[in-house]
Amino acid sequence: MKAIEKAGPSSGQAISVRELWLIFLKRRWIVIATALAVFTAVTAVSFLTVPTYTAKGQILIERESNILSFENMLQIEPLGDDYYQTQYKLLESRTLAGNTVDRIKLTENAAFMKEFSKGGLRPGVDAKTDPVIRRRLITWFQAHLAVQPVRRTRLIDLSFGYRDPKLAADALNALIESYVEMNIDRKYQASEQATDFLTAQIKTVTEEIEANERKLQDYGRSKNIVALSDSENSVVNQLGDLNTALTNAQIDRINKETFYNEIKNAGPDYIPSALNTGLIQRLGEDYNRLSREYAKLTETYLPDFPQVQQLKAELDEAKKALEAETKAMVGRAYTDYQSALSRERLTAAEFNKARRAADQLNSNAIQYNSLLIEIRNAKNLLDSLLTRKSEAGVSSRLKDFRSSNIWVVDRAEVPLTPSAPNTAKNMALGLMIGLFLGLGLALLYENLDVTIKDSEDVWKYAGVPTLGMVPLFPKDGTGSAGESAEEERPRIRDKAAAIWASTGLGRREPKEGQLASMDLLVQFSPDSSFAEQYRSIRTALLFSMEDSNRRALAITSPLPQDGKTLTAANLAASLAHAGKRVVIIDADLRKPRLHKVFRLKNLNGLSKYLLTGLAWDDLLRTTPIPTLFVINAGPPPADPLELLGSEKMAALLGQLKKDFDFVLVDTPPVLAVSDALAIGSRLDGMIMVVRRGKTPREALKRAHEKLEAHKIKNVGAVINAVRMQDLDQYHMSSYYGHRERLDG
């Protein structure tokens, strides 16, 4: 056994498993109560929760196919991960959720709306038109929807959970249908815009032709024009040729402007079919191939992998080449459009010039023929626009064929079994979480505990070794671990009565209920673990003072009720059992207690000796231990501090040190009054008694600082009221119980 349990300052090391186990034992009721509370709550919630049914479906997003060759059909090629990330967000969008809510007509489902609105709608509120209800329905739908892409595939798992299994399946199927329609609408939106543009142009030209025809008819009737001369025919023919050229220039400009508007926003991720030339098609195929290879490779390797970096460089080069060729095509289309616009303007200028010349020859006839030519050319322009509109209309009508790159792999079926709650799993998790939470609370309480707990705290806050640890004093006064309390009580009571009677000091036997006041366990229960701990403290004290002349020691504590008197009495008895002549002085003149421990009347005593001329024989009191003597405190004086610091007290201590091997002085607490400091300066040192779990660390630190300020030697500390399971020698009790049975 170690003589002194000395620990260094806290090093901040992680808590060990054994320390964790001891904390658990100490705070086990917190852990158990927390675990049971969480387990009960989780179990109750699991049983009370309405079951949820989850409908599941799966879709495939494939590459888009190019069906038509019309110039105004715009095909969008999904390239790279950005495309798929966009689709995931579209599936979770509020717009798609709103379309689905409308498709399954949730606002017309009376049972659902009653539950959704917590009993029914307010009077006068129309669920179909109220924007607040619609916003809440969309949020509800999004909260119950889950979108999960399948790794390394183009598949997407969709799920929708709700307490009504049929509604869950219907909602998920409606979402898939709405998503397919959204994809088709977006895909053919460009064709519909082109159709609208051509329709507006046709309407304008038609109105222009009708107006010119009315104007021509009115002009001919007003001028009475019948035939034209040869010179007029020549001018008219020239004017007609220029008008035809102007019409052709206008048609050419409109075609090239339309073509340029269709392809001006083209890029690597948006390639209209009008640009599907041989070179761009080949570059696009290379770019798509490299994109797939890069996406597949990045699923396995990190971006800094050499092969990934090389493939990324090739992909960037292919993208740059495709982008450059696309921009070049767009640039050429813009140049052609500008050239056509210039030709139109030049032709118009020539036409206006010829028209002015014709006016000079025969303004009436030429004006008539000019209107006639304009009508004819306008009709030619109208025919061209009608042809373009017809092609765009065919492209738009292909929407009815439901051509899409979205494929429904698995439609949602009505789930037969609930997906939540998983009661068994929840109960297991609840118990586990409760245990961890309880252990966390136990650790929190342990860290919030600012009291002294072990020798490490003593060393950290006082810088002195721990002489020993004394177990928590039992209520029945026993300390034996070899027998039960009921078996031990009569034996110790009888033994105590016999010892007190033999000395003539105990006029009354202790009653059955008074056994708890018997503090001399070293004397009355020498085989107990408590007595053994005091003997360990005695051994540690003797070893620490082996080479010194320290024989007069004070037993004190930082605060009251730390167990200093109990420690002083049992330490004195242990020293006396070791053959030492020991005298113990009750210097706590304010609240004396030592006379109760030794069953003495508090007559005469130290206070009377210091105030009067009390004889030496009346000062020392004998005890059941032959070599142990007691000086009781006596009646409380008016000024204890002056008496303890007097020269007469110093002379008394000097005389006692000559006559006894050890002089132990039970003093008041250091932080309560200054009596201990007054008498401590006349002694060889002090032993500080602290109570585990009660004495604050700061109190110990302040008490030690006071001793240092008065140059009083702090020999060490005794930790009192330590639980048996916290002692390192937790097998000691079984050893002593076994030995006692052998002796019996």
C-alpha positions in Angstrom: 0.0 0.0 0.0 1.3 3.5 -0.8 2.0 5.6 2.2 1.0 8.9 0.5 -1.4 9.2 -2.4 0.3 12.1 -4.2 -0.9 13.4 -7.5 0.5 16.0 -9.7 -1.3 19.0 -11.2 -4.0 18.3 -13.7 -2.4 17.6 -17.1 -5.7 17.9 -19.1 -5.6 14.2 -20.2 -8.7 12.6 -21.5 -10.9 10.8 -19.0 -10.2 7.1 -18.7 -12.7 4.3 -18.9 -12.3 3.6 -15.2 -13.0 7.2 -14.3 -16.0 7.2 -16.6 -17.3 4.0 -14.9 -16.8 5.6 -11.4 -18.7 8.7 -12.6 -21.5 6.4 -13.9 -21.7 4.7 -10.5 -21.8 8.0 -8.7 -24.4 9.5 -11.0 -26.1 6.3 -11.9 -29.6 7.5 -11.0 -29.3 10.5 -13.3 -28.2 8.2 -16.1 -31.0 5.7 -15.4 -33.6 8.3 -15.0 -32.6 10.1 -18.2 -32.5 6.8 -20.2 -35.9 5.8 -18.9 -37.4 9.2 -19.6 -36.1 9.3 -23.2 -37.0 5.6 -23.8 -40.5 6.1 -22.4 -41.0 9.3 -24.5 -39.7 7.7 -27.7 -41.8 4.6 -27.1 -45.0 6.6 -26.4 -44.4 8.7 -29.5 -43.8 5.6 -31.6 -47.0 4.0 -30.5 -49.1 7.2 -30.7 -47.7 8.3 -34.1 -50.1 7.8 -37.0 -48.4 5.3 -39.5 -46.9 6.8 -42.7 -47.1 5.0 -46.0 -44.4 5.8 -48.6 -45.1 5.4 -52.3 -42.0 4.9 -54.5 -41.4 5.4 -58.2 -38.5 5.6 -60.5 -37.8 7.6 -63.7 -35.0 7.7 -66.3 -33.6 10.9 -67.8 -32.0 9.9 -71.1 -30.3 11.8 -73.9 -32.7 13.6 -76.2 -33.2 12.3 -79.8 -33.2 14.5 -82.9 -36.4 13.7 -84.8 -36.9 16.6 -87.2 -34.8 18.4 -89.7 -36.8 21.7 -89.8 -34.7 24.8 -89.2 -37.0 26.1 -86.5 -36.9 22.9 -84.4 -34.5 23.5 -81.5 -33.1 20.4 -79.8 -31.5 20.7 -76.4 -28.8 18.2 -75.7 -28.3 17.4 -71.9 -24.6 17.7 -71.3 -22.7 17.4 -68.0 -23.8 17.1 -64.4 -25.3 20.6 -64.4 -28.2 19.3 -66.5 -29.1 16.5 -64.0 -28.7 18.8 -61.0 -31.1 21.1 -62.7 -33.6 18.3 -63.2 -33.4 17.4 -59.5 -34.2 21.0 -58.5 -37.1 21.0 -61.1 -38.6 17.9 -59.5 -38.5 19.7 -56.1 -39.7 23.1 -57.4 -42.8 24.9 -56.2 -44.1 25.2 -59.7 -44.1 21.5 -60.3 -45.6 20.9 -56.8 -48.4 23.4 -57.6 -49.1 21.7 -60.9 -49.3 18.4 -59.1 -51.7 19.7 -56.4 -53.9 21.0 -59.2 -53.7 17.7 -61.1 -54.8 15.5 -58.2 -57.4 18.2 -57.1 -56.4 18.2 -53.4 -58.6 21.2 -52.7 -61.6 19.1 -53.8 -60.7 16.2 -51.4 -63.0 16.9 -48.5 -61.4 14.4 -46.1 -57.9 15.6 -46.8 -58.8 19.3 -46.5 -60.6 18.7 -43.2 -57.5 17.1 -41.8 -55.2 19.6 -43.5 -57.1 22.6 -42.1 -57.4 21.1 -38.6 -61.1 20.5 -38.6 -62.3 22.5 -41.6 -62.0 25.8 -43.4 -63.1 29.1 -42.0 -66.5 30.3 -43.3 -66.2 32.2 -46.6 -62.8 30.7 -47.6 -62.5 29.1 -51.0 -59.7 26.5 -50.9 -59.4 26.7 -54.8 -58.7 30.4 -55.0 -57.2 31.3 -51.6 -53.5 32.0 -52.1 -52.6 31.2 -48.4 -54.1 27.8 -48.6 -52.4 27.1 -52.0 -49.0 28.2 -50.6 -49.5 25.9 -47.6 -50.5 23.0 -49.9 -47.4 23.5 -52.0 -45.2 23.6 -48.9 -46.9 20.4 -47.5 -46.3 18.6 -50.8 -42.6 19.5 -50.9 -42.2 18.4 -47.3 -43.5 14.9 -48.1 -41.6 14.5 -51.4 -38.1 12.9 -51.6 -35.9 13.0 -54.7 -32.8 10.7 -54.6 -30.6 10.1 -57.7 -29.2 6.6 -58.1 -25.4 6.6 -58.1 -23.7 5.9 -61.4 -26.9 5.8 -63.3 -29.4 8.2 -64.9 -32.2 6.9 -62.8 -33.9 8.9 -60.1 -35.8 7.4 -57.2 -38.9 9.3 -56.1 -40.9 8.8 -52.9 -43.9 10.4 -51.3 -44.9 9.6 -47.7 -48.4 10.2 -46.2 -50.8 8.5 -43.9 -53.2 7.7 -46.8 -51.5 5.1 -49.0 -53.7 5.7 -52.0 -53.2 9.5 -51.9 -49.4 9.0 -51.6 -49.4 6.8 -54.8 -51.7 9.2 -56.7 -49.6 12.2 -55.7 -46.3 10.6 -56.8 -47.8 9.5 -60.2 -49.3 12.9 -60.8 -45.9 14.5 -60.0 -44.2 12.3 -62.7 -46.8 13.2 -65.3 -46.6 16.9 -64.5 -42.8 16.7 -64.8 -43.0 15.0 -68.2 -45.4 17.7 -69.4 -43.2 20.4 -68.1 -40.3 18.9 -70.0 -42.3 18.7 -73.3 -43.6 22.3 -72.9 -40.1 23.7 -72.3 -38.8 21.7 -75.3 -41.2 23.0 -77.9 -41.5 26.5 -76.5 -39.0 27.9 -79.1 -41.1 26.5 -82.0 -44.3 28.0 -80.6 -42.6 31.4 -80.3 -41.5 31.2 -84.0 -45.0 30.4 -85.0 -46.4 33.4 -83.1 -43.8 35.6 -84.8 -44.7 34.4 -88.3 -48.4 34.7 -87.6 -48.0 38.3 -86.7 -45.9 39.0 -89.9 -48.6 37.2 -92.1 -51.3 39.3 -90.6 -49.4 42.5 -91.3 -48.7 41.6 -95.0 -52.3 40.5 -95.6 -53.6 43.8 -94.3 -51.1 45.6 -96.5 -52.2 43.7 -99.6 -55.9 44.3 -98.9 -55.2 48.0 -98.5 -53.2 48.3 -101.7 -55.8 46.4 -103.7 -58.5 48.9 -102.5 -56.2 51.8 -103.3 -55.4 50.4 -106.8 -59.1 50.0 -107.6 -59.9 53.5 -106.4 -57.0 55.0 -108.3 -57.8 53.3 -111.6 -61.4 54.3 -111.4 -60.5 58.0 -110.6 -58.0 58.3 -113.4 -59.9 56.2 -116.0 -56.7 54.2 -116.8 -57.2 51.7 -119.7 -53.8 51.1 -121.5 -50.2 52.3 -121.3 -47.8 53.5 -124.1 -44.5 51.8 -125.1 -42.4 54.3 -123.2 -44.5 53.8 -120.2 -44.3 50.1 -120.5 -40.5 50.3 -120.6 -40.4 52.4 -117.4 -43.0 50.2 -115.8 -41.0 47.1 -116.8 -37.9 48.5 -115.3 -39.8 49.5 -112.2 -41.3 46.0 -112.0 -37.9 44.4 -112.2 -36.6 46.6 -109.3 -39.7 45.9 -107.3 -39.2 42.2 -107.8 -35.6 42.5 -106.8 -36.6 44.4 -103.7 -39.2 41.8 -102.9 -36.5 39.0 -103.2 -34.1 41.1 -101.1 -36.8 41.4 -98.4 -37.5 37.7 -98.5 -33.8 36.9 -98.3 -33.4 39.4 -95.4 -36.4 37.9 -93.5 -35.1 34.3 -94.0 -31.6 35.2 -92.8 -32.9 37.3 -89.9 -35.2 34.4 -88.8 -32.3 32.0 -89.1 -30.0 34.3 -87.1 -32.6 34.7 -84.4 -32.9 31.0 -84.1 -29.2 30.3 -83.6 -27.8 33.4 -82.0 -28.1 31.9 -78.4 -26.4 28.6 -79.5 -23.7 27.2 -77.3 -22.1 23.8 -76.3 -25.1 23.0 -74.1 -27.7 24.3 -76.6 -27.2 23.2 -80.2 -30.2 24.0 -82.5 -30.8 21.4 -85.2 -30.2 24.2 -87.8 -26.5 24.1 -86.8 -26.2 20.3 -87.1 -23.7 20.5 -89.8 -21.1 17.8 -90.3 -18.3 19.5 -88.4 -20.5 20.7 -85.5 -22.2 17.3 -85.3 -18.8 15.6 -85.1 -17.6 18.1 -82.5 -20.8 17.7 -80.5 -20.5 13.9 -80.5 -16.8 14.1 -79.3 -17.9 16.5 -76.6 -20.7 14.3 -75.4 -18.5 11.2 -75.4 -15.8 12.9 -73.4 -18.5 14.3 -71.0 -19.8 10.8 -70.3 -16.3 9.4 -69.8 -15.4 12.2 -67.5 -18.6 11.9 -65.4 -18.0 8.1 -65.2 -14.3 8.5 -64.2 -15.0 11.1 -61.5 -17.4 8.7 -59.8 -14.4 6.5 -59.1 -11.4 8.9 -58.9 -10.7 12.3 -57.3 -10.3 15.4 -59.5 -6.5 15.5 -59.0 -6.1 11.9 -60.4 -3.8 12.1 -63.5 -6.2 10.3 -65.8 -9.1 12.5 -64.6 -7.0 15.7 -65.2 -6.0 14.5 -68.7 -9.6 13.7 -69.6 -10.7 17.1 -68.2 -8.2 18.8 -70.4 -9.5 16.9 -73.5 -13.1 17.8 -72.5 -12.2 21.5 -72.2 -10.5 21.4 -75.6 -13.5 19.7 -77.2 -15.8 22.2 -75.6 -13.6 25.1 -76.8 -13.6 23.7 -80.3 -17.4 23.2 -80.3 -17.9 26.7 -78.8 -15.6 28.2 -81.4 -17.2 26.5 -84.4 -20.7 27.4 -83.0 -19.7 31.1 -82.6 -18.2 31.1 -86.1 -21.5 29.7 -87.5 -23.4 32.4 -85.6 -21.0 35.0 -86.8 -21.4 34.0 -90.4 -25.2 34.0 -90.0 -25.1 37.5 -88.6 -22.8 38.6 -91.5 -25.2 37.1 -94.1 -28.1 38.8 -92.3 -26.3 42.2 -92.4 -25.4 41.7 -96.1 -29.1 40.9 -96.9 -30.2 43.9 -95.0 -27.7 46.1 -97.0 -28.9 44.6 -100.3 -32.5 45.3 -99.3 -31.7 48.9 -98.6 -29.7 49.4 -101.8 -32.5 47.8 -103.9 -35.1 49.9 -102.1 -33.0 53.0 -103.0 -32.8 52.0 -106.7 -36.5 51.2 -106.7 -37.4 54.6 -105.3 -35.1 56.3 -107.9 -36.8 54.4 -110.8 -40.1 55.2 -109.3 -39.4 58.9 -109.3 -38.3 58.7 -113.0 -41.5 56.8 -113.9 -43.5 59.5 -112.1 -42.0 62.1 -114.4 -43.1 60.2 -117.6 -46.6 59.3 -116.6 -47.3 59.6 -113.0 -50.8 58.3 -113.3 -50.0 55.2 -115.3 -46.8 54.4 -113.4 -48.5 55.0 -110.1 -51.2 52.5 -111.1 -48.6 49.9 -112.2 -46.5 50.5 -109.2 -49.5 49.7 -106.9 -50.1 46.6 -109.0 -46.5 45.4 -108.7 -46.5 46.0 -104.9 -49.6 43.9 -104.6 -48.0 41.1 -106.6 -44.8 41.2 -104.6 -46.7 41.4 -101.3 -48.5 38.2 -102.3 -45.2 36.5 -103.1 -44.0 37.5 -99.6 -47.2 36.2 -98.1 -46.7 32.8 -99.8 -43.2 32.6 -98.3 -44.4 33.4 -94.8 -47.2 30.9 -95.1 -44.8 28.2 -96.0 -42.6 29.0 -93.0 -45.5 29.1 -90.7 -46.7 25.7 -92.0 -43.3 24.2 -91.2 -43.2 25.7 -87.7 -46.8 24.5 -87.1 -45.8 21.0 -87.9 -43.0 21.3 -85.4 -45.3 22.6 -82.7 -47.9 19.9 -83.3 -45.3 17.2 -82.6 -45.8 18.1 -79.0 -49.0 16.0 -79.2 -46.8 12.9 -79.9 -45.4 13.3 -76.3 -41.8 13.1 -77.5 -39.7 13.3 -74.4 -36.4 12.1 -73.0 -38.1 11.3 -69.7 -39.0 7.6 -69.2 -41.1 6.3 -66.4 -39.3 3.1 -65.2 -41.7 2.3 -62.3 -45.0 4.0 -61.5 -45.9 4.4 -57.9 -48.1 1.6 -56.5 -50.3 1.8 -53.4 -48.0 0.8 -50.4 -49.4 -2.1 -48.4 -47.3 -1.7 -45.2 -46.4 1.5 -43.3 -42.8 2.8 -43.6 -42.9 4.7 -40.3 -42.7 4.6 -37.4 -40.3 1.6 -36.9 -41.3 1.0 -33.2 -38.6 -1.5 -32.4 -35.8 0.6 -34.0 -37.1 3.7 -32.3 -37.2 2.0 -28.9 -33.6 0.8 -29.3 -32.4 4.2 -30.5 -34.3 5.9 -27.7 -32.7 3.7 -25.1 -29.2 4.3 -26.6 -29.7 8.0 -26.9 -31.1 8.1 -23.4 -28.0 6.3 -22.0 -25.7 8.7 -23.9 -27.7 11.7 -22.8 -27.7 10.5 -19.2 -24.0 9.9 -19.3 -23.5 13.4 -20.8 -25.6 14.9 -18.0 -23.6 12.9 -15.4 -20.4 14.3 -16.9 -21.9 17.8 -16.9 -22.8 17.5 -13.3 -19.4 16.2 -12.5 -17.7 19.1 -14.3 -20.0 21.6 -12.6 -19.1 20.1 -9.2 -16.5 22.5 -7.8 -15.8 20.6 -4.6 -12.8 18.5 -3.7 -13.1 14.9 -5.1 -9.7 13.3 -5.1 -6.0 13.8 -4.3 -5.4 15.4 -7.7 -7.7 18.3 -6.6 -5.8 18.6 -3.3 -2.5 18.8 -5.0 -3.7 21.2 -7.7 -5.3 23.7 -5.2 -3.1 23.3 -2.2 0.1 21.8 -3.5 0.3 19.2 -0.6 0.1 15.4 -0.7 -2.9 13.5 0.4 -2.2 11.5 3.5 -5.2 9.3 3.0 -8.9 8.9 2.2 -11.5 8.1 4.8 -14.7 6.3 3.7 -18.1 7.8 4.3 -19.1 7.2 7.9 -22.2 4.8 8.0 -25.3 5.7 9.9 -25.2 2.5 11.9 -21.6 3.3 13.1 -20.2 0.1 11.6 -17.5 0.0 9.1 -17.0 -3.7 8.7 -17.4 -5.1 5.2 -17.2 -8.7 6.3 -20.5 -8.9 8.1 -23.9 -7.2 7.6 -24.8 -4.1 9.6 -27.4 -6.1 11.7 -24.7 -8.6 12.7 -22.1 -6.0 13.4 -24.2 -3.6 15.5 -24.6 -5.8 18.7 -21.0 -6.9 18.7 -19.6 -3.3 18.5 -22.2 -2.1 21.0 -21.2 -4.7 23.6 -17.5 -4.2 23.0 -17.9 -0.4 23.4 -19.8 -0.8 26.6 -17.2 -3.1 28.1 -14.3 -0.8 27.2 -16.0 2.3 28.6 -17.1 0.4 31.8 -13.6 -0.9 32.4 -12.2 2.6 32.5 -14.8 3.9 34.8 -15.4 6.8 32.5 -18.6 5.7 31.0 -21.3 5.9 33.6 -24.0 5.1 31.0 -24.1 2.5 28.3 -24.8 3.7 24.8 -28.4 3.1 23.9 -29.4 1.3 20.7 -30.0 4.5 18.8 -26.8 6.2 20.0 -24.4 4.0 18.2 -24.1 6.6 15.4 -22.4 9.0 17.8 -19.6 6.6 18.5 -16.7 8.1 16.5 -13.8 6.0 17.7 -14.0 3.3 15.0 -10.3 2.6 15.3 -11.0 1.5 18.9 -14.4 -0.2 18.6 -14.2 -1.6 15.0 -10.5 -2.2 14.4 -11.1 -4.7 11.5 -13.2 -2.3 9.5 -12.1 -0.5 6.3 -12.5 2.8 8.2 -10.0 1.8 10.9 -7.6 0.6 8.2 -7.8 3.9 6.4 -6.9 5.8 9.6 -4.0 3.4 10.1 -2.9 4.2 6.6 -3.0 7.9 7.4 -0.9 7.2 10.5 1.7 5.3 8.4 1.8 8.1 5.9 2.2 10.7 8.6 5.0 8.7 10.4 6.9 8.2 7.1 6.6 11.9 6.2 7.9 12.9 9.6 10.5 10.2 10.0 13.5 12.6 9.7 11.9 15.6 11.4 11.1 16.7 14.9 7.5 17.6 14.1 5.5 16.2 17.0 2.9 18.9 17.7 0.3 19.0 14.9 -3.0 20.8 14.5 -6.0 19.1 12.8 -8.1 21.7 11.0 -10.3 22.2 8.0 -11.3 25.0 5.6 -14.9 25.1 6.7 -17.1 23.6 9.5 -18.4 20.0 9.4 -15.6 18.7 7.3 -14.9 15.9 9.8 -11.7 17.3 11.5 -12.7 16.2 15.0 -13.5 12.7 13.8 -10.1 12.6 12.0 -8.3 14.0 15.0 -9.8 11.5 17.4 -9.2 8.4 15.3 -5.7 9.5 14.2 -4.8 10.0 17.9 -6.2 6.5 18.7 -4.2 5.0 15.8 -1.0 6.6 17.0 -1.7 5.3 20.5 -2.2 1.8 19.2 1.2 2.1 17.6 2.8 2.5 21.1 3.1 6.3 21.0 2.2 8.5 23.9 -0.4 10.8 22.5 -2.3 13.8 23.9 -5.2 15.3 22.0 -6.3 18.9 22.8 -9.7 20.3 22.0 -8.7 23.9 21.0 -12.1 24.6 19.4 -13.1 26.7 22.4 -16.2 28.1 20.5 -17.8 24.8 19.6 -16.0 22.0 21.4 -16.9 18.4 20.6 -14.0 16.2 21.5 -15.4 15.6 25.0 -18.4 14.0 23.4 -16.3 11.6 21.3 -14.5 10.4 24.5 -17.7 10.6 26.6 -16.3 13.2 29.0 -18.0 16.0 30.9 -16.7 19.3 29.6 -15.6 20.5 33.1 -12.4 22.5 33.8 -10.4 21.9 30.6 -8.2 24.1 28.5 -10.1 27.4 28.9 -10.0 27.1 32.8 -6.3 26.3 32.7 -5.5 29.3 30.6 -7.7 31.7 32.6 -7.0 30.3 36.2 -4.4 28.3 38.0 -5.9 24.9 37.2 -3.8 22.1 38.4 -1.9 19.9 35.9 -3.7 16.7 37.2 -7.1 18.3 36.5 -6.1 19.1 32.9 -5.2 15.7 31.5 -8.1 13.2 31.1 -7.6 9.5 30.6 -9.3 7.4 27.9 -9.9 3.7 27.2 -6.6 3.6 25.4 -3.8 3.7 28.1 -1.3 5.8 26.1 -4.0 8.3 24.9 -4.9 11.4 26.9 -7.4 14.1 26.3 -7.5 17.8 27.2 -11.1 18.9 26.8 -12.0 22.5 25.8 -13.8 23.5 29.0 -16.4 26.2 29.3 -16.4 28.7 26.3 -14.4 31.8 27.2 -15.1 35.4 26.2 -12.0 35.8 23.9 -10.8 32.4 22.6 -8.3 34.0 20.2 -6.4 35.8 23.0 -6.1 32.6 25.1 -4.9 30.4 22.2 -2.2 33.0 21.3 -1.0 33.6 24.8 2.4 32.7 26.3 0.7 30.4 28.7 -0.6 28.3 25.8 2.9 28.3 24.2 4.3 27.1 27.5 1.7 24.4 27.8 2.5 23.1 24.3 6.2 23.1 25.1 5.6 21.0 28.2 3.4 18.6 26.4 6.0 18.1 23.6 8.5 17.0 26.2 6.1 14.5 27.9 4.4 13.0 24.8 5.4 11.6 21.5 2.6 13.4 19.7 0.5 16.4 20.5 -2.6 16.7 18.3 -4.7 19.9 18.5 -8.3 20.0 17.2 -8.7 23.6 16.1 -11.6 25.6 14.6 -11.9 25.9 10.8 -9.3 28.1 9.2 -11.8 30.2 7.1 -14.4 30.6 9.9 -12.2 32.2 12.6 -8.5 33.0 13.2 -8.1 30.7 16.2 -6.3 28.0 14.1 -3.8 30.5 12.8 -3.1 31.8 16.3 -2.2 28.4 17.7 -0.8 27.0 14.5 2.2 29.4 14.6 3.2 27.7 17.9 2.9 24.1 16.4 5.1 22.1 14.1 2.5 21.9 11.3 -1.1 21.4 10.3 -3.1 18.6 8.7 -6.0 19.9 6.6 -9.2 17.8 6.6 -11.5 18.3 3.6 -14.8 16.6 2.9 -15.3 15.0 -0.5 -18.1 16.5 -2.5 -18.7 19.3 0.1 -15.5 21.3 0.6 -15.1 23.8 -2.3 -11.8 23.8 -4.1 -11.6 27.5 -3.7 -12.0 27.2 0.1 -9.1 24.7 0.2 -7.0 27.1 -1.8 -7.8 30.1 0.4 -7.1 28.1 3.6 -3.8 27.0 2.3 -2.9 30.5 1.3 -3.7 31.7 4.9 -1.4 29.0 6.3 1.4 30.1 4.0 0.8 33.8 4.8 1.3 32.9 8.5 4.3 30.6 7.7 2.5 27.5 9.0 3.6 24.2 7.6 0.8 22.3 5.8 1.9 18.7 6.3 -0.8 17.2 4.1 -4.5 16.6 3.6 -7.0 14.0 4.6 -10.0 13.5 2.3 -13.1 12.6 4.4 -16.4 11.0 3.5 -15.2 9.1 0.4 -17.6 6.5 -1.0 -16.3 2.9 -0.8 -16.6 2.4 -4.6 -14.4 5.5 -5.2 -11.5 4.1 -3.2 -8.7 2.5 -5.1 -8.5 -0.3 -2.5 -12.1 -1.4 -3.2 -11.2 -5.0 -2.5 -10.1 -4.2 1.0 -13.4 -4.9 2.6 -13.7 -8.4 1.3 -10.2 -9.1 2.6 -10.9 -8.0 6.1 -14.2 -9.9 6.2 -12.4 -13.0 5.1 -9.7 -12.5 7.8 -12.3 -12.0 10.5 -14.1 -15.2 9.6 -10.8 -17.1 9.8 -10.0 -15.6 13.2 -13.4 -16.6 14.5 
